[in-house]
Amino acid sequence: MRWSELAEKECIDLVGGERLGDLLHADMSFDPQTGKIHAILLPTESSWFKKKHRFMELTWSMIRKVGPEMLIVDSLDRKSSKKQF
């Protein structure tokens, strides 16, 4: 799957059914040696408007399903929810 296809999707939390955001403004963290993706860095809603660089780190193990319109993640696997970059 290409990033352009993934960027069109919404991110939904499996546990609470809450919308975490869309992937349009997200970034990725990956290992430059292997090319493996470590995490998707999803900007929090407040950071987008206030221009603070806070992200919710969605590790690859948190992703449960990639559907046609959304990405389902399990927040119970989340160790640290927000990181500042």
C-alpha positions in Angstrom: 0.0 0.0 0.0 1.3 3.4 -0.9 1.4 6.3 1.6 -1.0 8.3 -0.5 -3.6 5.5 -0.1 -3.1 5.3 3.7 -3.2 9.1 4.1 -6.9 9.2 3.0 -8.0 7.0 5.9 -9.3 8.0 9.3 -7.8 6.5 12.4 -10.3 4.9 14.9 -9.6 3.5 18.4 -10.9 0.0 18.8 -11.4 0.3 22.5 -13.5 3.4 22.8 -14.6 3.8 19.2 -13.2 7.3 19.2 -11.8 9.1 16.2 -8.1 9.8 16.7 -7.7 11.8 13.5 -6.9 11.3 9.9 -3.6 10.2 8.5 -3.3 13.1 6.0 -0.9 15.1 8.3 0.7 12.1 10.0 4.4 11.2 9.7 6.3 7.9 10.0 9.2 6.7 12.0 11.2 4.0 10.4 14.6 2.2 10.5 16.8 3.6 7.8 18.8 0.4 7.6 16.0 -2.0 7.0 13.2 0.3 5.9 10.8 -1.2 8.4 8.2 1.1 9.8 8.4 1.6 13.6 5.4 3.8 14.1 2.9 6.3 12.6 3.1 9.7 14.3 -0.4 11.1 14.3 -0.6 14.8 15.3 -3.1 15.5 18.1 -5.9 17.8 17.2 -4.7 20.6 19.5 -1.2 20.5 18.0 -2.5 21.1 14.5 -4.2 24.4 15.5 -1.6 25.6 18.0 1.4 24.6 15.9 2.9 22.5 18.8 4.6 19.4 17.7 2.8 16.8 19.7 2.1 13.4 18.2 0.4 10.2 19.2 2.7 7.4 18.4 0.9 4.4 16.8 3.3 1.5 16.8 2.9 -1.1 14.1 1.7 -3.7 16.7 -1.2 -1.4 17.6 -2.8 -1.6 14.1 -5.5 -4.2 14.0 -7.2 -3.6 10.6 -6.6 -1.4 7.5 -10.0 -1.0 5.9 -11.1 0.9 2.8 -11.9 4.1 4.7 -10.3 3.7 8.1 -7.4 2.4 10.1 -8.4 0.5 13.3 -5.9 0.7 16.2 -6.0 -0.9 19.7 -5.1 1.7 22.3 -4.6 -0.9 25.0 -1.3 -1.6 23.4 -0.3 2.0 23.7 2.7 2.5 26.1 3.1 6.2 25.7 0.3 8.1 24.1 1.9 11.5 23.4 5.4 12.5 22.6 6.8 15.9 21.8 9.1 16.3 18.9 
